[in-house]
Amino acid sequence: MDVVFVHGLGGDPRGTWHHQHGINDDNFWPVWLGKEQLGLNIWSFGYDAKATKWQSNGSMPLFDQASNLLDWLNSCDLGKRPLVFITHSMGGLLVKKMLSSANNFDNYKGIIEQTKGIVFLATPHTGAHLANLIDNIGVFARTTVSVEELKAHDSQLRELNEWYRENVRSLEIATKVYYETQPVKGILVVDEDSANPGIEGVKPVAIPKHHIDLCKPG
């Protein structure tokens, strides 16, 4: 089985999963999980996730990365074994978009067919919640993206979530959802309501950490 970690806005393929950002050692989740001798192949996907690149007059840069993720998975020969994605924040949206795109191309069918599970860690699943997320991230990530800019993409986000909600059963993708219960700098970034994708039988689970530490080794 291949396990792919996908970070979110303002994150990176190492620091997002590391207990202390900027420290160059092996105490981060992908390595930690790989040492469990579970027969897993561990991967961490990286992409340009600067919040300042979001624009209201074009497509969502995060969604533009979906094709890059597909190409990367294909180049790594992923999609021939069962796949599980572990995502943080808007990395979950990127994976959903990637799957909806893969569904339209025969050469990527293996990726969507082999996807057996997705773990959403503090992922906002609707446009309104995404706007709140960006506004809140700006407080502690020094970004300048406005809520109004993100609201322009609300319809895209709603359509994406509807696609996932309608297809997750037929695709047989196990879905696990988690949300934070502690604020970071006084802000609860993604609460239970924000994290809920609205899938029958999928109940968001609380983790007593804040938005940044939610995805780091305990």
Buried (B, 14 or more C-beta within 10 A) or exposed (E): BBBBBBBBBBBBBBBBBBBEBEEEEEEBBBBBBBEEEEEBEBBBBBBEBEBEBBEEEEEBBBBBBBBBBBEBBBEEEBBEEEBBBBBBBBBBBBBBBBBBBBBEEEEBEBBBBBBBBBBBBBBBBBBBBBBBBBBBBBEBBEBEBBBEBBBBBBEBBBEBBEBBBEBBEEEEBEBBBBBBEEEBEEBBBBBBEBBBBEBEEBEBEEBEBBBBBBBBBE
